[in-house]
Each structure stands twice: as structure tokens, then as C-alpha cells.
């Protein structure tokens, strides 16, 4: 807004100078250019056909690895080891992006857990809307069951959408959600959570009790640390947490996952 006001005031001053010289054509051209510049800076947000606010403005996002240097990245949707079986649209590099606010809170989680002998291992963070659309299109193709035995052996694929495992929009696209687990620095292995990331079924519920006491305790170590630093959990996924005071609760972002998206 301040920039727009400055542009308008500049236009008036320049207009006065040009009027004194009788150069009205230059006045019109300059006003037109300023209008186009102002407009181009305010078109980051659009509204989708379903009324959801979309934005390609990545100015509040950072590289998670730079903000949380102790974190380990295993970006599953950049790889083919995920429930689809392909690299997912929008994942152009094996990096994780996240809002500055969520990154600061996650750094606090990391610092606490490092002091206890753990590191965070990140599977996913910001997820562009085109990736969610990729999931939707995959879910509607009931003939593609390549990864069923690994991620949804107990379910038929045609129930994934109606039962809410796949949806048209994801909280990840708002930028303050992260999927993660723990890495034990002593054993140099992932901590046993009693179930794999992105498994569709009750086994993934954080409070699922038909696992060992140690596996359940491991889930609670991660959960307690995340909740203690401002994140809230998801009832269906032990690995999924969202910053409670997320900065963009109603905006879904569209820029791709790559380091260029957050370069200033």
C-alpha cells in the first residue's frame, strides 16, 4: 500500500512537470506504466473454481534445511517410493519448503530432540496445489494399484477418496504443515514407530494401541515435542503436524518445490 501511494504521488509530481512543458502524451504513457507495475505486484492471489484462495507468493517461505540444519530430508514425493509410485507434480528438487513461522517453531523442536539424542527426519512440508491435484487424479484411476501392497493393503483404492485419505485440498499447501519422524543418533536408524509413513489405515492413528509399548512411546516422544512448541496433530496420522497459529489459514499456495522458489 505504501508503495502504491508513493507511485501515485510520484505520478502527480511528474505530471505537473510535464504539463508545464506541454508533454501530455508522456504523462499518459507514464501513468499507464505505473498502473501496470502496481497491478503486476498485486496479482499473486487468485480464487479457484471452488472458491478457494490460491497464491503463488513464496515470500514468507524458507528452505527447511537452512532453517533447521539438524534435520534430515527424505522427500518421498520427489522419489517414486510413495503411494502413487511416481514423482509427484510440483516436486522439482528434493528440498522442503515451509513458512518462516513454522520453521522457527520446528527449529525449537529440533533443538529439544537433539539434546535427547534424536534428529528430525522430514518426509514432506509445503505441498503445491498441483501435487494435490496429482493425488486426486491418481485416486480416480482405480486401475493403478502398483503401490497397494506397501501403502493400502487393507483397503480398496476406490474408498480412498470417499473415506478422506485423498482430498481436493491439503493443509500442506498452506505451508505450515510437516510430515516427519525421528532418527536415533545412537543407532543411526529411524526410530520404530510401529508403522510406515503414508500408510492408509488405523495403524497410522497416533493412539493406535495394537503396537508394542516401545513403538507407542516413540510416537509420543515426537508428539509431545511437536505439541510443546506450538504444533497440533492429526488424529489419523502419527507423522503429521500443523503449526497451530499458522500464518495462512485460508490460502493454498501454487509455486513449485525447488530452491529457486524462495530465493530473494
N, C-alpha and C positions, 0 to 999 in steps of 0.2 A: 504493500500500500504506500509506504514512504517513497519507494522508487517511482511509483506511478505519479504521485503528487509532484515529485521533483521533475519528472519528464514534462508534466503539464506546465509547470512554472517556467521551465526552460523554453517550452514552445511559445509561451506568451512573450517572453523577453526577445526571442529571436524574431518572432512575428513583428514586434514593434520596430526592430532594426530594419527588417526587410521592407516594411510598409513605408518607412521613411525614404527608402531608396526606390520605392515603387515596384519591388520584385515580388508580386503576389503569387506567381507560378512556383517560385522556390518555397514559399510559405506552405502551399498546398502539398508539395512533394514531401517536405519535412514532416508535416503533421501526419501524413499517410504512413511514412516510415516509422514514426514513433508509435502510432497506433498498432502497426503490425508487430513491432518489437514487444510492446506491452501484452498484446494478445497471445503471442507465442509463449510467454512466460506464465500464462495463466491457463494453459490447456492441458495440464498434466492429469487432471481428473475428468473422467467421463462416467456415464451411467450405462450399465449394461441393459440388455433387453428385459432382464428380470428385475430391474430396479436397483441392482447392487452397485455401489460406488467403486469404480476402478481407478487406479492411478499408476503412472509409470515413473513417479518421482522417487528416486532412491536416495535422496539427500540425507535422510535420517538413518541410513543403514551403514553397517561396517562389516568388514571381514571378521568372522568369529575367531579365526585362528590368531589374528592380530590382537583382538580384544581379550582373548582367553588363551594365552600362549601355551598353557599346560594341557590343553585339550587335544585329543587325538581325533582325526577325522576319518570316517569311513562312510562316504556319501553314497548310500545304496542306490539312489535314483540316477546317479551318474553311471553306475555299473549296470550289469544285466542280472545281478543277483538281487531280485526284488520280486514282488508278487506278479508283476506283469511279464518279466523275463526280457525286457528291452531297456535301453537307456531311455529315460523319460524326457518328453519335450520340455525345453526350457533349462535343462541342466547342461550347460555348455562347458563347465570346468568342475573338477572335484573339489569345490570350495563350499563353504557355508556362509550365508549372509544372515544378518539379524539386526534388529533395531538397536540403536545405541543404548536405549534404556534397558532392554533385555540383556544386552551384552554386559552392562555394568553389574546387573544382578547375578548373572551367570559367573562372572569373574569372582564374586564373593563366594558362590557355591564351590567353585573350583578351589579356591584358596583353603576353604574349610576342609574339603575332602583330601586335598594333597597332604595336609597336616595329619591326616588319618591313614595315609598310605594308598590313596586312590587317585586316579585321574579320570576325567570325564571323557567318554568316547561318544562322538556325535554322529548320528545317522542322518539327520536332516534338521533343517531350521526353516528359514524362509523358503516357501514353495510358490513359484509363479502360477498364476491362474491357468496358463496353458498346460501346465503339468496336471492340474486337477481335471481339466477337460480331457487330457490323455487318459487318465484313470476312468473317467466316465465312459469314453468311447470303448475302452477295453472291457469294462464291466458289461456293456451291452452286447459284446461279441461273445456269446456263450459257448462258441466252438473252441475258443482259445483257452485251453486249460493246462498249458505247459508247466506252470509252477504250482499246480494244485496240491501235489503231494508234499510240498515244502511249506506252504503258507495257508492253505484252507482245506486240508484233507477231510475235515468233518462236515463241510458244507458244500452244497451245490452252488455253482457260480451264479445262477440266476437269482439267488437270495441276497447277494452281497449288496446290491443297491437298495432293495426294499427294507433290508434289516439295518441299513445305515453304515455299513462298512465303507461304502463309497458314496460320496455326495457331490453335488454340483459346486460347492464351495468348501474351502477348508480354512480353519483358523490359522494354519501355517502361512497362508497368503497375506495375512495381516502383519506378519513379520516378527512377532514376539513369542512364537511357539517353537519348541525344540524337542526333538526325539533323541534320547541318549541312554547310555548305560554306564557302568563303572568298569574301570580297568585297574586290576590289582598290581601295584608296582612291585610287590614282593614276588609273586608268582609269574609276573609278566603275562598274564592272561586276563581275558574278560571275566568278570565276576559271574557266577552261575545264578541266573535269575529264574531258573525253572521254566523257561520258555523263550523263544526267539523273537526278535523284533519283527513287527508286522504280521504276526500270526493271528489269523482271524478266528476267534473263539474265546470261550470263557477262560481258558488257560492264561490269557493275556490280562485278565482283570487284576488290578493291583491286590485285591483282597482275596484272590483265589487261594483256597486252603489245601487243595489236594496236591501239594508240593512239599518238599522237605522243610523242616524248620529253618535250616540254613538258607535255603533259597528264598523263603519268605522274609527272613531277616535282612537279606541282601537288598530285596526290593524296598524295605523300609528304610535302610540306610540312605538310598538315593532319594526316596520320597521325603524323608524328614529334612534332608539338606535343601532340597528344592523349595519345599514349603517354608522353611526357615528364612529364605531370602526372597520371598515375595512371589513365588510361582504357585499356580494352582494345578491340581492333577486332573486327569480324565478318568472316569470310572471304568472305562473299557480297555485302557492301555497303560501298563505299568511304566512305559518309557516316555510318555507324552506329558509335557508340562507347558503352561502358558503363563506369561507374566500377568499377574492379577490386575495391575494398573497399566495395561498395555496402551501405548500412545495412539494407536489407530484402531479402535474397536469396531469401526464401521467401514473401513477401507481395505480393499483387496488389491494387491499390487500385481503388476504385469511384467516388469522388467526381468530379464533372464538371470540365471545364477552364473555369474562369472565375475572376475575381479574388476573388470572394466566398469561394471555397473556402479561400483562405489568409489571409483577414482574421482578425486576432486579436480 
